Structure formats: C-alpha cells, structure tokens
Amino acid sequence: MDETEKKGNGKISPEQSVSEGEAGGEESSVSELETLHQQLAAKELEAKENYDRYLRQVAELENFRKRMAREQAEAIRYANENLMRELLPALDNLERAVEHAKGGQNGNPLLEGIEMVLRGLLEALSSHGLTQHSALGEVFDPGKHEAMAQVEAPDRAPNTIVGEHHKGYYLFDRLLRPALVSVAKLPETKEKKSPEE
C-alpha cells in the first residue's frame, strides 16, 4: 500500500498507531509524574508547617505549666499576707507598752511579761516569713520608708532617718509595710538675705 491509499481510506496502519501511542503515553506519564511531584512537595510543606505548629504548641504548653507552677508557689508562699498585716498593729502596741514600762519604777514584772509575749509573737511570725526592718540611721528610701515628718538635725546628713514611729516589715522578700519615719533636714538659717543679694 502506498501512502495515498493509506490516507485516502482513513485507516491507520498498526505501526503508526504503536508509535503515536508510545509518544502520547510518554507525555501523559511525564505530566502525571510532574503532578505527583508537585503534590508530594505540597504535602511535605504542609507536613513541615504542621510539625512547626506542633512544636510551638508544645513550647507554649510547657511555658504555661511553668508559669502556673510559679504562680501557685507564690500564692502559697504569700497566703498569710493579710493575717500578717492585721497582726502588725498588735506588735506595735506591744512594743509601745514595753517602751512605756521601761520608764516606770515598779514595772519590772509587767515589763518582763510583755517582753516575753512580744518575743514569742515575733518568733511565731518570723517562722512564717515575717521579718522586722529598723530604719534608724538609714538614708530615706521611698520604696521602703514612709516619711511622717522632717526634723532639723545639724549633726545628721540630710535625708537620714532620725526617728521611727513604727518599724517596717517584710514577708519573705516582699515589703509588707513601710517604716513610718522622721527624716533629717538641714537647719534653716535665721539670717535673711538682703534685697540687693
């Protein structure tokens, strides 16, 4: 058969169909392979993003656990703060009673009894983390002291604490109550400057 006859009757020879089938099959398998590679790359990217998200969630959960444990420990440690604050005026009154009894002649048994009560109360409170802070002689610090008055004290440096109305207290490392103090200031000069100066 010659070529015109093949074309004329519209039939394709078996050799032609095999060669065209192979070419079409190779193209479709190449495109399918590229599609599969693209899908695989997309799935790998998605898997990587999911793994990164998982790692972030695990780290976030661990940070949350640590923060909750820290807050719980702090809440337990400072649970008695209100009780301690309410007992401080009683301590102040006992200290004042001791100071007052020291001035009397017949107050020795009373003074000893009050001192024992005061000592016992301070020991009980200190076992729960309460500590006294005496501010006399220190430089005034508004974070630890509360100024009640300024007193002229020529022998003391300015802003030095010269009087203490009641002591400051700490509960562990937290300031429970600042010390109420009197602060030294320079004496004012009595000479008035002349208007010319």
N, CA, C and O atoms as a DFTB+ gen file, in Angstrom:
788 C
 N C O
     1  1       0.820      -1.172       0.000
     2  2       0.000       0.000       0.000
     3  2       0.872       1.246       0.000
     4  3       1.872       1.355       0.709
     5  1       0.444       2.153      -0.816
     6  2       1.236       3.357      -0.802
     7  2       0.585       4.377       0.114
     8  3      -0.498       4.147       0.652
     9  1       1.240       5.472       0.279
    10  2       0.838       6.451       1.278
    11  2      -0.494       7.077       0.955
    12  3      -1.277       7.362       1.862
    13  1      -0.773       7.301      -0.325
    14  2      -2.027       7.942      -0.691
    15  2      -3.189       7.049      -0.389
    16  3      -4.265       7.524      -0.027
    17  1      -2.995       5.789      -0.529
    18  2      -4.079       4.869      -0.230
    19  2      -4.354       4.860       1.271
    20  3      -5.503       4.798       1.710
    21  1      -3.273       4.923       2.047
    22  2      -3.453       4.922       3.494
    23  2      -4.248       6.143       3.930
    24  3      -5.161       6.060       4.751
    25  1      -3.869       7.288       3.349
    26  2      -4.543       8.498       3.728
    27  2      -5.941       8.530       3.151
    28  3      -6.873       9.042       3.771
    29  1      -6.075       7.988       1.976
    30  2      -7.347       8.051       1.283
    31  2      -8.432       7.275       1.971
    32  3      -9.558       7.766       2.055
    33  1      -8.166       6.114       2.460
    34  2      -9.231       5.342       3.079
    35  2      -9.426       5.662       4.563
    36  3     -10.369       5.160       5.174
    37  1      -8.550       6.490       5.158
    38  2      -8.723       6.942       6.533
    39  2      -8.317       5.934       7.567
    40  3      -8.591       6.131       8.751
    41  1      -7.685       4.881       7.177
    42  2      -7.262       3.864       8.142
    43  2      -5.818       4.083       8.525
    44  3      -5.012       4.531       7.709
    45  1      -5.491       3.772       9.748
    46  2      -4.122       3.950      10.230
    47  2      -3.505       2.579      10.340
    48  3      -4.128       1.617      10.790
    49  1      -2.288       2.523       9.925
    50  2      -1.594       1.236       9.981
    51  2      -1.218       0.915      11.410
    52  3      -1.100       1.824      12.232
    53  1      -1.026      -0.357      11.728
    54  2      -0.673      -0.742      13.097
    55  2       0.649      -0.139      13.548
    56  3       0.775       0.181      14.730
    57  1       1.644       0.037      12.680
    58  2       2.924       0.607      13.073
    59  2       2.753       2.056      13.504
    60  3       3.365       2.522      14.465
    61  1       1.866       2.779      12.730
    62  2       1.642       4.179      13.078
    63  2       0.966       4.301      14.448
    64  3       1.347       5.145      15.259
    65  1      -0.022       3.469      14.697
    66  2      -0.749       3.559      15.964
    67  2       0.143       3.257      17.147
    68  3      -0.031       3.880      18.194
    69  1       1.094       2.335      17.045
    70  2       2.002       1.996      18.141
    71  2       2.931       3.167      18.418
    72  3       3.144       3.526      19.576
    73  1       3.490       3.768      17.369
    74  2       4.437       4.860      17.595
    75  2       3.728       6.086      18.169
    76  3       4.292       6.759      19.032
    77  1       2.508       6.397      17.719
    78  2       1.776       7.513      18.266
    79  2       1.335       7.240      19.707
    80  3       1.320       8.154      20.532
    81  1       0.979       5.991      20.014
    82  2       0.570       5.607      21.369
    83  2       1.714       5.752      22.348
    84  3       1.526       6.198      23.479
    85  1       2.918       5.368      21.901
    86  2       4.077       5.495      22.786
    87  2       4.380       6.960      23.082
    88  3       4.690       7.305      24.223
    89  1       4.295       7.817      22.086
    90  2       4.589       9.234      22.280
    91  2       3.549       9.859      23.205
    92  3       3.909      10.620      24.104
    93  1       2.290       9.560      23.007
    94  2       1.238      10.103      23.865
    95  2       1.332       9.561      25.272
    96  3       1.091      10.296      26.230
    97  1       1.675       8.295      25.423
    98  2       1.807       7.676      26.740
    99  2       2.959       8.273      27.517
   100  3       2.860       8.462      28.730
   101  1       4.069       8.576      26.823
   102  2       5.223       9.183      27.497
   103  2       4.882      10.584      27.985
   104  3       5.262      10.967      29.092
   105  1       4.169      11.350      27.167
   106  2       3.785      12.696      27.566
   107  2       2.847      12.667      28.768
   108  3       3.011      13.445      29.707
   109  1       1.864      11.769      28.738
   110  2       0.917      11.702      29.858
   111  2       1.596      11.192      31.125
   112  3       1.267      11.656      32.217
   113  1       2.537      10.247      31.012
   114  2       3.223       9.760      32.202
   115  2       4.162      10.822      32.761
   116  3       4.343      10.902      33.976
   117  1       4.762      11.638      31.899
   118  2       5.624      12.724      32.361
   119  2       4.789      13.772      33.091
   120  3       5.180      14.243      34.159
   121  1       3.644      14.138      32.523
   122  2       2.796      15.130      33.175
   123  2       2.219      14.585      34.485
   124  3       2.089      15.325      35.460
   125  1       1.873      13.292      34.508
   126  2       1.392      12.682      35.758
   127  2       2.498      12.670      36.808
   128  3       2.241      12.915      37.987
   129  1       3.725      12.386      36.383
   130  2       4.869      12.365      37.295
   131  2       5.124      13.766      37.862
   132  3       5.384      13.907      39.057
   133  1       5.054      14.796      37.024
   134  2       5.230      16.167      37.494
   135  2       4.130      16.552      38.475
   136  3       4.387      17.206      39.486
   137  1       2.910      16.143      38.169
   138  2       1.784      16.419      39.067
   139  2       1.997      15.741      40.415
   140  3       1.745      16.335      41.463
   141  1       2.456      14.511      40.383
   142  2       2.718      13.785      41.631
   143  2       3.844      14.446      42.430
   144  3       3.764      14.544      43.655
   145  1       4.901      14.902      41.729
   146  2       5.995      15.605      42.418
   147  2       5.490      16.889      43.067
   148  3       5.870      17.201      44.196
   149  1       4.647      17.628      42.375
   150  2       4.091      18.862      42.923
   151  2       3.215      18.571      44.145
   152  3       3.289      19.263      45.160
   153  1       2.383      17.528      44.022
   154  2       1.527      17.155      45.158
   155  2       2.370      16.712      46.352
   156  3       2.063      17.047      47.496
   157  1       3.443      15.952      46.074
   158  2       4.333      15.490      47.140
   159  2       5.014      16.684      47.821
   160  3       5.113      16.734      49.047
   161  1       5.482      17.642      47.016
   162  2       6.122      18.829      47.585
   163  2       5.130      19.625      48.433
   164  3       5.483      20.124      49.502
   165  1       3.885      19.744      47.955
   166  2       2.859      20.463      48.717
   167  2       2.575      19.751      50.028
   168  3       2.430      20.400      51.064
   169  1       2.494      18.436      49.999
   170  2       2.224      17.665      51.224
   171  2       3.408      17.744      52.190
   172  3       3.216      17.818      53.404
   173  1       4.631      17.728      51.651
   174  2       5.798      17.863      52.523
   175  2       5.814      19.236      53.197
   176  3       6.130      19.342      54.382
   177  1       5.471      20.293      52.441
   178  2       5.398      21.631      53.007
   179  2       4.321      21.703      54.086
   180  3       4.532      22.293      55.145
   181  1       3.175      21.103      53.811
   182  2       2.086      21.084      54.796
   183  2       2.495      20.319      56.051
   184  3       2.194      20.733      57.170
   185  1       3.193      19.184      55.848
   186  2       3.651      18.391      56.994
   187  2       4.658      19.190      57.827
   188  3       4.630      19.132      59.057
   189  1       5.554      19.939      57.156
   190  2       6.535      20.747      57.871
   191  2       5.844      21.849      58.659
   192  3       6.197      22.095      59.812
   193  1       4.867      22.514      58.060
   194  2       4.123      23.564      58.761
   195  2       3.383      22.995      59.964
   196  3       3.363      23.609      61.031
   197  1       2.777      21.827      59.796
   198  2       2.070      21.193      60.925
   199  2       3.036      20.823      62.049
   200  3       2.709      20.969      63.227
   201  1       4.231      20.343      61.680
   202  2       5.216      19.975      62.691
   203  2       5.703      21.219      63.439
   204  3       5.854      21.193      64.660
   205  1       5.947      22.312      62.698
   206  2       6.346      23.571      63.339
   207  2       5.250      24.064      64.281
   208  3       5.534      24.513      65.391
   209  1       4.009      23.979      63.837
   210  2       2.883      24.396      64.679
   211  2       2.813      23.526      65.934
   212  3       2.555      24.027      67.028
   213  1       3.040      22.244      65.773
   214  2       3.041      21.318      66.907
   215  2       4.139      21.695      67.909
   216  3       3.897      21.719      69.116
   217  1       5.352      21.991      67.405
   218  2       6.453      22.359      68.298
   219  2       6.143      23.651      69.048
   220  3       6.445      23.766      70.236
   221  1       5.538      24.629      68.359
   222  2       5.165      25.874      69.032
   223  2       4.123      25.619      70.110
   224  3       4.198      26.195      71.196
   225  1       3.154      24.763      69.819
   226  2       2.115      24.468      70.813
   227  2       2.701      23.754      72.033
   228  3       2.309      24.027      73.168
   229  1       3.644      22.838      71.788
   230  2       4.283      22.130      72.907
   231  2       5.066      23.114      73.769
   232  3       5.000      23.051      74.997
   233  1       5.814      24.031      73.129
   234  2       6.582      25.029      73.885
   235  2       5.648      25.958      74.660
   236  3       5.925      26.304      75.809
   237  1       4.553      26.356      74.037
   238  2       3.587      27.229      74.697
   239  2       2.965      26.531      75.906
   240  3       2.799      27.145      76.960
   241  1       2.625      25.265      75.757
   242  2       2.053      24.497      76.863
   243  2       3.055      24.363      78.009
   244  3       2.682      24.467      79.177
   245  1       4.319      24.133      77.678
   246  2       5.347      24.000      78.707
   247  2       5.532      25.323      79.456
   248  3       5.663      25.331      80.680
   249  1       5.543      26.440      78.721
   250  2       5.644      27.756      79.362
   251  2       4.440      28.009      80.268
   252  3       4.587      28.555      81.361
   253  1       3.257      27.613      79.816
   254  2       2.047      27.779      80.631
   255  2       2.149      26.967      81.916
   256  3       1.799      27.451      82.993
   257  1       2.625      25.742      81.802
   258  2       2.775      24.902      83.007
   259  2       3.744      25.523      83.999
   260  3       3.479      25.563      85.201
   261  1       4.879      26.013      83.482
   262  2       5.869      26.631      84.369
   263  2       5.302      27.880      85.036
   264  3       5.502      28.095      86.232
   265  1       4.593      28.707      84.259
   266  2       4.019      29.931      84.812
   267  2       2.986      29.605      85.890
   268  3       2.955      30.249      86.938
   269  1       2.147      28.609      85.633
   270  2       1.135      28.222      86.620
   271  2       1.779      27.672      87.888
   272  3       1.319      27.964      88.992
   273  1       2.834      26.883      87.741
   274  2       3.521      26.345      88.920
   275  2       4.153      27.476      89.731
   276  3       4.110      27.463      90.961
   277  1       4.741      28.458      89.034
   278  2       5.363      29.597      89.712
   279  2       4.307      30.427      90.436
   280  3       4.514      30.829      91.582
   281  1       3.177      30.687      89.778
   282  2       2.104      31.470      90.402
   283  2       1.505      30.732      91.597
   284  3       1.174      31.345      92.613
   285  1       1.371      29.417      91.468
   286  2       0.822      28.636      92.575
   287  2       1.771      28.657      93.779
   288  3       1.337      28.810      94.920
   289  1       3.074      28.502      93.507
   290  2       4.054      28.538      94.607
   291  2       4.044      29.910      95.277
   292  3       4.133      30.001      96.502
   293  1       3.936      30.976      94.485
   294  2       3.902      32.316      95.057
   295  2       2.627      32.541      95.863
   296  3       2.664      33.165      96.924
   297  1       1.501      32.037      95.364
   298  2       0.238      32.195      96.088
   299  2       0.287      31.466      97.434
   300  3      -0.222      31.970      98.436
   301  1       0.897      30.289      97.451
   302  2       1.018      29.534      98.705
   303  2       1.968      30.251      99.657
   304  3       1.713      30.331     100.858
   305  1       3.063      30.770      99.109
   306  2       4.063      31.412      99.953
   307  2       3.522      32.677     100.617
   308  3       3.831      32.954     101.776
   309  1       2.718      33.437      99.886
   310  2       2.218      34.708     100.414
   311  2       0.753      34.618     100.853
   312  3       0.069      35.639     100.926
   313  1       0.273      33.428     101.142
   314  2      -1.134      33.257     101.519
   315  2      -1.469      33.929     102.847
   316  3      -2.613      34.331     103.059
   317  1      -0.501      34.057     103.733
   318  2      -0.747      34.637     105.059
   319  2      -0.545      36.140     105.107
   320  3      -0.505      36.724     106.190
   321  1      -0.417      36.774     103.950
   322  2      -0.105      38.202     103.921
   323  2      -1.145      39.032     104.664
   324  3      -0.769      39.901     105.451
   325  1      -2.428      38.802     104.449
   326  2      -3.470      39.584     105.119
   327  2      -3.447      39.365     106.630
   328  3      -3.620      40.313     107.396
   329  1      -3.235      38.123     107.063
   330  2      -3.144      37.827     108.503
   331  2      -1.990      38.594     109.130
   332  3      -2.138      39.205     110.189
   333  1      -0.839      38.556     108.466
   334  2       0.327      39.248     108.998
   335  2       0.057      40.755     109.095
   336  3       0.405      41.389     110.091
   337  1      -0.554      41.312     108.071
   338  2      -0.832      42.753     108.055
   339  2      -1.761      43.132     109.209
   340  3      -1.591      44.194     109.807
   341  1      -2.735      42.285     109.529
   342  2      -3.667      42.575     110.621
   343  2      -3.010      42.443     111.992
   344  3      -3.456      43.079     112.948
   345  1      -1.964      41.633     112.107
   346  2      -1.280      41.453     113.389
   347  2      -0.258      42.551     113.680
   348  3       0.178      42.702     114.821
   349  1       0.123      43.306     112.672
   350  2       1.158      44.319     112.877
   351  2       0.770      45.396     113.894
   352  3       1.634      45.790     114.677
   353  1      -0.465      45.897     113.936
   354  2      -0.801      46.864     114.988
   355  2      -0.653      46.299     116.397
   356  3      -0.285      47.027     117.320
   357  1      -0.935      45.011     116.572
   358  2      -0.740      44.394     117.894
   359  2       0.742      44.401     118.265
   360  3       1.101      44.656     119.415
   361  1       1.585      44.124     117.296
   362  2       3.022      44.188     117.555
   363  2       3.440      45.603     117.947
   364  3       4.214      45.796     118.885
   365  1       2.921      46.582     117.222
   366  2       3.244      47.978     117.537
   367  2       2.835      48.322     118.964
   368  3       3.594      48.955     119.698
   369  1       1.639      47.906     119.351
   370  2       1.151      48.207     120.702
   371  2       2.002      47.527     121.775
   372  3       2.283      48.122     122.815
   373  1       2.408      46.298     121.527
   374  2       3.274      45.606     122.488
   375  2       4.616      46.328     122.609
   376  3       5.143      46.486     123.711
   377  1       5.161      46.762     121.486
   378  2       6.439      47.483     121.540
   379  2       6.287      48.802     122.309
   380  3       7.170      49.174     123.082
   381  1       5.185      49.496     122.102
   382  2       4.948      50.743     122.837
   383  2       4.793      50.477     124.333
   384  3       5.290      51.246     125.156
   385  1       4.102      49.386     124.685
   386  2       3.920      49.036     126.098
   387  2       5.267      48.744     126.761
   388  3       5.499      49.130     127.907
   389  1       6.152      48.059     126.033
   390  2       7.486      47.773     126.572
   391  2       8.247      49.071     126.787
   392  3       8.875      49.253     127.830
   393  1       8.200      49.974     125.817
   394  2       8.901      51.262     125.953
   395  2       8.345      52.061     127.129
   396  3       9.100      52.675     127.883
   397  1       7.026      52.049     127.281
   398  2       6.390      52.793     128.368
   399  2       6.730      52.184     129.729
   400  3       6.975      52.913     130.690
   401  1       6.745      50.863     129.815
   402  2       7.011      50.191     131.085
   403  2       8.463      50.372     131.519
   404  3       8.763      50.323     132.712
   405  1       9.366      50.580     130.563
   406  2      10.774      50.783     130.929
   407  2      10.962      52.055     131.740
   408  3      11.900      52.149     132.531
   409  1      10.100      53.019     131.559
   410  2      10.215      54.280     132.282
   411  2       9.729      54.187     133.718
   412  3      10.124      55.022     134.532
   413  1       8.904      53.227     134.072
   414  2       8.335      53.118     135.431
   415  2       9.270      52.395     136.379
   416  3      10.155      51.653     135.952
   417  1       9.064      52.622     137.703
   418  2       9.905      52.003     138.723
   419  2       9.439      50.583     139.052
   420  3      10.265      49.678     139.173
   421  1       8.149      50.380     139.196
   422  2       7.626      49.091     139.640
   423  2       7.152      48.227     138.471
   424  3       6.360      47.304     138.664
   425  1       7.611      48.508     137.308
   426  2       7.096      47.808     136.141
   427  2       7.920      46.619     135.701
   428  3       7.666      46.090     134.619
   429  1       8.895      46.166     136.479
   430  2       9.749      45.074     136.022
   431  2       8.998      43.779     135.730
   432  3       9.217      43.214     134.659
   433  1       8.124      43.265     136.608
   434  2       7.408      42.036     136.259
   435  2       6.500      42.222     135.038
   436  3       6.405      41.346     134.179
   437  1       5.845      43.366     134.982
   438  2       4.987      43.652     133.835
   439  2       5.817      43.750     132.562
   440  3       5.448      43.218     131.515
   441  1       6.943      44.442     132.678
   442  2       7.822      44.610     131.527
   443  2       8.343      43.264     131.039
   444  3       8.362      43.010     129.835
   445  1       8.756      42.418     131.940
   446  2       9.263      41.103     131.547
   447  2       8.178      40.266     130.871
   448  3       8.447      39.567     129.894
   449  1       6.966      40.338     131.386
   450  2       5.863      39.583     130.787
   451  2       5.540      40.066     129.382
   452  3       5.344      39.266     128.467
   453  1       5.488      41.382     129.222
   454  2       5.196      41.926     127.898
   455  2       6.320      41.591     126.919
   456  3       6.065      41.250     125.764
   457  1       7.572      41.690     127.390
   458  2       8.702      41.354     126.515
   459  2       8.642      39.893     126.078
   460  3       8.955      39.578     124.930
   461  1       8.241      38.994     126.987
   462  2       8.129      37.578     126.629
   463  2       7.029      37.364     125.592
   464  3       7.207      36.595     124.647
   465  1       5.883      38.049     125.768
   466  2       4.789      37.933     124.796
   467  2       5.239      38.466     123.444
   468  3       4.990      37.850     122.408
   469  1       5.887      39.592     123.463
   470  2       6.371      40.198     122.222
   471  2       7.375      39.291     121.527
   472  3       7.295      39.079     120.316
   473  1       8.320      38.755     122.291
   474  2       9.324      37.860     121.728
   475  2       8.676      36.614     121.129
   476  3       9.037      36.183     120.034
   477  1       7.713      36.038     121.856
   478  2       7.028      34.839     121.353
   479  2       6.245      35.115     120.076
   480  3       6.255      34.315     119.142
   481  1       5.564      36.264     120.050
   482  2       4.798      36.628     118.864
   483  2       5.715      36.852     117.666
   484  3       5.416      36.408     116.557
   485  1       6.834      37.544     117.892
   486  2       7.791      37.779     116.805
   487  2       8.393      36.473     116.297
   488  3       8.581      36.301     115.093
   489  1       8.694      35.560     117.203
   490  2       9.247      34.265     116.774
   491  2       8.234      33.480     115.955
   492  3       8.578      32.878     114.938
   493  1       6.965      33.491     116.410
   494  2       5.927      32.764     115.663
   495  2       5.745      33.351     114.271
   496  3       5.622      32.614     113.292
   497  1       5.728      34.668     114.183
   498  2       5.541      35.309     112.881
   499  2       6.770      35.152     111.991
   500  3       6.642      35.013     110.775
   501  1       7.960      35.175     112.592
   502  2       9.168      35.021     111.776
   503  2       9.282      33.607     111.213
   504  3       9.891      33.408     110.162
   505  1       8.704      32.626     111.901
   506  2       8.724      31.261     111.346
   507  2       7.841      31.146     110.104
   508  3       7.960      30.188     109.341
   509  1       6.958      32.122     109.904
   510  2       6.115      32.165     108.705
   511  2       6.615      33.189     107.693
   512  3       5.912      33.508     106.734
   513  1       7.820      33.704     107.901
   514  2       8.438      34.567     106.900
   515  2       8.409      36.046     107.190
   516  3       8.836      36.834     106.345
   517  1       7.921      36.468     108.358
   518  2       7.863      37.893     108.683
   519  2       9.188      38.330     109.282
   520  3       9.716      37.665     110.174
   521  1       9.726      39.434     108.803
   522  2      10.954      39.999     109.365
   523  2      10.763      41.496     109.588
   524  3      10.122      42.183     108.793
   525  1      11.338      41.989     110.699
   526  2      11.287      43.417     111.025
   527  2      12.421      44.127     110.317
   528  3      13.480      43.553     110.061
   529  1      12.173      45.393     110.007
   530  2      13.223      46.199     109.388
   531  2      13.283      47.526     110.126
   532  3      12.357      48.333     110.043
   533  1      14.375      47.749     110.848
   534  2      14.558      49.019     111.545
   535  2      15.275      49.970     110.597
   536  3      16.280      49.611     109.984
   537  1      14.751      51.187     110.483
   538  2      15.265      52.139     109.501
   539  2      16.140      53.217     110.102
   540  3      16.666      54.045     109.358
   541  1      16.319      53.247     111.392
   542  2      17.096      54.318     112.030
   543  2      18.508      54.380     111.462
   544  3      19.201      53.367     111.364
   545  1      18.926      55.606     111.085
   546  2      20.269      55.802     110.564
   547  2      20.415      55.563     109.070
   548  3      21.451      55.891     108.492
   549  1      19.405      55.002     108.440
   550  2      19.485      54.752     107.003
   551  2      19.141      56.010     106.224
   552  3      18.567      56.956     106.763
   553  1      19.501      56.003     104.952
   554  2      19.097      57.084     104.059
   555  2      17.653      56.815     103.638
   556  3      17.290      55.675     103.345
   557  1      16.845      57.849     103.608
   558  2      15.421      57.714     103.269
   559  2      15.256      57.121     101.876
   560  3      15.848      57.602     100.909
   561  1      14.443      56.069     101.786
   562  2      14.127      55.409     100.511
   563  2      12.611      55.301     100.429
   564  3      12.010      54.564     101.210
   565  1      11.971      56.025      99.493
   566  2      10.503      55.997      99.434
   567  2       9.932      54.611      99.128
   568  3       8.744      54.371      99.342
   569  1      10.760      53.710      98.636
   570  2      10.292      52.348      98.393
   571  2      10.171      51.519      99.665
   572  3       9.411      50.552      99.710
   573  1      10.929      51.902     100.714
   574  2      10.920      51.140     101.969
   575  2      10.427      51.941     103.158
   576  3      10.101      51.364     104.195
   577  1      10.366      53.265     103.030
   578  2      10.021      54.135     104.154
   579  2       8.880      55.072     103.771
   580  3       8.673      55.400     102.602
   581  1       8.153      55.486     104.799
   582  2       7.101      56.486     104.616
   583  2       7.414      57.637     105.563
   584  3       7.462      57.455     106.779
   585  1       7.625      58.820     104.997
   586  2       8.026      59.971     105.809
   587  2       6.824      60.545     106.534
   588  3       5.780      60.799     105.934
   589  1       6.987      60.744     107.821
   590  2       5.935      61.333     108.650
   591  2       6.237      62.804     108.913
   592  3       5.329      63.634     108.968
   593  1       7.525      63.118     109.075
   594  2       7.923      64.489     109.383
   595  2       9.368      64.707     108.973
   596  3      10.136      63.763     108.787
   597  1       9.719      65.994     108.836
   598  2      11.112      66.380     108.636
   599  2      11.573      67.096     109.891
   600  3      10.878      67.971     110.407
   601  1      12.745      66.723     110.381
   602  2      13.269      67.259     111.629
   603  2      14.625      67.904     111.346
   604  3      15.458      67.337     110.639
   605  1      14.833      69.090     111.902
   606  2      16.137      69.726     111.764
   607  2      17.139      68.968     112.612
   608  3      16.961      68.812     113.820
   609  1      18.187      68.502     111.969
   610  2      19.224      67.757     112.679
   611  2      20.574      68.166     112.112
   612  3      21.015      67.633     111.094
   613  1      21.237      69.127     112.784
   614  2      22.514      69.616     112.250
   615  2      23.624      68.565     112.271
   616  3      24.558      68.633     111.472
   617  1      23.524      67.603     113.173
   618  2      24.571      66.590     113.271
   619  2      24.335      65.405     112.332
   620  3      25.162      64.494     112.282
   621  1      23.253      65.398     111.605
   622  2      22.942      64.297     110.680
   623  2      22.922      64.802     109.242
   624  3      22.633      65.971     108.987
   625  1      23.228      63.922     108.320
   626  2      23.176      64.266     106.896
   627  2      21.709      64.411     106.468
   628  3      20.842      63.721     107.004
   629  1      21.431      65.288     105.522
   630  2      20.049      65.429     105.051
   631  2      19.533      64.100     104.499
   632  3      20.298      63.301     103.959
   633  1      18.239      63.881     104.641
   634  2      17.539      62.669     104.188
   635  2      17.937      61.416     104.955
   636  3      17.698      60.300     104.493
   637  1      18.545      61.596     106.130
   638  2      18.844      60.455     107.001
   639  2      17.675      60.279     107.962
   640  3      17.099      61.263     108.427
   641  1      17.328      59.050     108.257
   642  2      16.202      58.772     109.159
   643  2      16.676      58.932     110.599
   644  3      17.611      58.265     111.041
   645  1      15.997      59.847     111.334
   646  2      16.389      60.132     112.714
   647  2      15.356      59.637     113.716
   648  3      15.657      59.541     114.905
   649  1      14.161      59.324     113.271
   650  2      13.128      58.827     114.174
   651  2      12.264      57.787     113.472
   652  3      12.029      57.849     112.265
   653  1      11.801      56.827     114.273
   654  2      10.987      55.756     113.688
   655  2       9.702      55.639     114.509
   656  3       9.745      55.322     115.698
   657  1       8.576      55.893     113.878
   658  2       7.284      55.831     114.579
   659  2       6.759      54.404     114.640
   660  3       6.188      53.994     115.651
   661  1       6.947      53.656     113.579
   662  2       6.772      52.202     113.650
   663  2       7.639      51.540     112.602
   664  3       7.911      52.120     111.551
   665  1       8.070      50.325     112.888
   666  2       9.036      49.617     112.055
   667  2       8.393      49.138     110.758
   668  3       7.174      49.003     110.649
   669  1       9.253      48.890     109.789
   670  2       8.808      48.293     108.539
   671  2       8.881      46.778     108.646
   672  3       9.673      46.248     109.425
   673  1       8.060      46.078     107.869
   674  2       8.034      44.614     107.910
   675  2       8.073      44.050     106.499
   676  3       7.499      44.608     105.565
   677  1       8.768      42.923     106.375
   678  2       8.826      42.177     105.124
   679  2       8.200      40.812     105.336
   680  3       8.363      40.205     106.394
   681  1       7.487      40.330     104.333
   682  2       7.044      38.944     104.299
   683  2       7.901      38.275     103.245
   684  3       7.694      38.476     102.048
   685  1       8.867      37.479     103.688
   686  2       9.931      36.927     102.851
   687  2      10.661      38.097     102.196
   688  3      11.307      38.871     102.902
   689  1      10.584      38.255     100.878
   690  2      11.293      39.356     100.227
   691  2      10.358      40.471      99.776
   692  3      10.792      41.397      99.092
   693  1       9.091      40.399     100.145
   694  2       8.105      41.408      99.742
   695  2       7.855      42.374     100.897
   696  3       7.661      41.956     102.038
   697  1       7.862      43.672     100.587
   698  2       7.591      44.683     101.604
   699  2       6.122      44.589     102.007
   700  3       5.226      44.757     101.181
   701  1       5.893      44.317     103.289
   702  2       4.531      44.195     103.803
   703  2       4.019      45.550     104.270
   704  3       2.871      45.912     104.011
   705  1       4.875      46.297     104.958
   706  2       4.509      47.629     105.423
   707  2       5.776      48.472     105.511
   708  3       6.765      48.031     106.098
   709  1       5.768      49.682     104.937
   710  2       6.958      50.529     105.048
   711  2       7.092      51.086     106.458
   712  3       6.110      51.205     107.191
   713  1       8.317      51.423     106.823
   714  2       8.565      52.034     108.129
   715  2       8.075      53.480     108.096
   716  3       8.291      54.193     107.116
   717  1       7.418      53.904     109.166
   718  2       6.931      55.280     109.294
   719  2       8.008      56.056     110.038
   720  3       8.290      55.762     111.200
   721  1       8.622      57.058     109.375
   722  2       9.852      57.649     109.899
   723  2       9.819      59.171     109.881
   724  3       8.987      59.799     109.225
   725  1      10.774      59.741     110.641
   726  2      11.079      61.171     110.580
   727  2      12.434      61.304     109.907
   728  3      13.357      60.539     110.186
   729  1      12.544      62.289     109.010
   730  2      13.743      62.434     108.190
   731  2      14.461      63.722     108.567
   732  3      13.827      64.745     108.826
   733  1      15.792      63.663     108.596
   734  2      16.599      64.831     108.934
   735  2      16.634      65.802     107.763
   736  3      16.647      65.410     106.596
   737  1      16.647      67.085     108.117
   738  2      16.834      68.114     107.097
   739  2      17.822      69.127     107.638
   740  3      18.064      69.187     108.843
   741  1      18.390      69.920     106.754
   742  2      19.340      70.949     107.186
   743  2      18.609      72.036     107.954
   744  3      17.483      72.389     107.605
   745  1      19.236      72.573     109.001
   746  2      18.580      73.663     109.725
   747  2      18.509      74.906     108.836
   748  3      19.424      75.200     108.068
   749  1      17.403      75.617     108.966
   750  2      17.236      76.834     108.178
   751  2      18.056      77.940     108.817
   752  3      18.096      78.058     110.042
   753  1      18.708      78.747     107.997
   754  2      19.494      79.867     108.536
   755  2      18.543      80.986     108.913
   756  3      17.561      81.246     108.217
   757  1      18.843      81.648     110.023
   758  2      17.950      82.684     110.513
   759  2      18.229      84.032     109.882
   760  3      17.406      84.946     109.950
   761  1      19.408      84.152     109.261
   762  2      19.728      85.416     108.606
   763  2      18.952      85.510     107.307
   764  3      18.930      84.577     106.504
   765  1      18.325      86.638     107.121
   766  2      17.621      86.859     105.863
   767  2      18.559      87.573     104.918
   768  3      19.350      88.429     105.313
   769  1      18.449      87.198     103.671
   770  2      19.308      87.838     102.672
   771  2      18.789      89.240     102.404
   772  3      17.587      89.503     102.433
   773  1      19.728      90.123     102.144
   774  2      19.327      91.492     101.835
   775  2      18.722      91.537     100.441
   776  3      19.043      90.690      99.608
   777  1      17.852      92.509     100.168
   778  2      17.222      92.581      98.847
   779  2      18.214      92.736      97.712
   780  3      17.944      92.319      96.586
   781  1      19.401      93.353      98.010
   782  2      20.388      93.516      96.957
   783  2      20.950      92.188      96.510
   784  3      21.289      92.035      95.337
   785  1      21.062      91.208      97.417
   786  2      21.594      89.902      97.075
   787  2      20.558      89.136      96.327
   788  3      20.797      87.993      95.935
